[in-house]
Amino acid sequence: MAAQDFIQLCILTISVLAIVGVHTFEAWSWSVAYFTLCEFTDLNQSLHFSVVTSATLGYGDITFSDRWQLLGTVETVGGLIKFGVTTSFHLEILRPLFSEVLVSR
């Protein structure tokens, strides 16, 4: 493996880890907020709801009380924006890495 290939692999790895870190941090942040609001009985249930909501899966197996329903919608919209921004960030990282491969063909 050439030095340039190794550097590109490191950049790609770091960018993927950063994206996963951002998504993980946001899910835990919402989870702690829900738990603090006494909306869920345990942190696992709160984290499950947060991940499902931010990924816009919306299983419906766990729901909010009427008082906090709009908060779940806010997390869903934030999740959509977060996925869009991190996807564009990742594509911007990938474009220069693969432009040399595409030009050489």
N, C-alpha and C positions, 0 to 999 in steps of 0.2 A: 504494500500500500504506500503510495507516494505521500509526501508530507502535506501536499495540498489537499489530497483526499481525506487525510486524517483531520485536518483543520475543519474541512467542510462537515465531516461527521460530528466533530465536537460542537460546532455551531448548531447543527440540527438537533443534537441531543440536548443541549442547553436550552434551546428555544422550546422544545417539547416539554421539558421539565418545568420551565417557567410557566407555560400555559397550564399544565396540570396543577401547578402550585396556586395559580390565580383562581382556578375553578374550585380547588379544595378549600382555599381560604374563604372564598365567598360562601360556599355551602356551610362551612362551620360557623361563620359569622351569623348567617340567618338562623342556623340551628340554635345557637346560644341565645339569640334574641327571642325566638319562639319559646324556648325553655324558660327564659327569664320572665316572659309575659304569662307564665303558667298555662300556656296553651296546650302543652303536651306533658304527659306524666313522667317520661324519661327522655334522656338525651338521644338514645338510639332512635326512638320514634320521631323525634324532632329532626334529626339528621336525615332520616329516610324521607320525611316529607320535604325537606329542603332540597335534597338532590333530585327527587322526582319533579318537584315544582320548577326548579331552575332549568332542568333539562326539558321542560314543557311536555313531559310524559303524561302527567295528570292521571295517575291510576285511579284515584278516588277511594282508595282503601282507608286513607286517613284524611279527615277533613277538619277545617277550622270551625270554631264557633261563629255564630252570626256577627259577633262583635269585631272579629279580626279577618273576615273573609277578604276584604280589599287588600290587606297586607300580602296575602298569597298572590294576588294578581300583580302587585308591584314587583314581587320577586320573579314572577314569570316574565314580565316585560324586561326586567334587568337581565335575566338569563338569556333571553333572545338577543339582546344587545351585546352581552358578553361573548356569546358564541360567535356572533358576527364579527366583532372586533378581533377576537383571538384567531379566527380563521383568516381574516385579512392580514393580520400580523404574521401568521405562519406562512402564508403564501408569499409575503414580501421577503421573508427569510429564504424561502425555497427558490424564488425566481433567479437570483444571481448564482445560486449553487448549481442549478440545472441549465442555465442559459448556455454555458460552455458545452454541455453534452448535446443540446439541441442544435447548436451552431455547427458542431463538428460532424454532424450526420449529413 
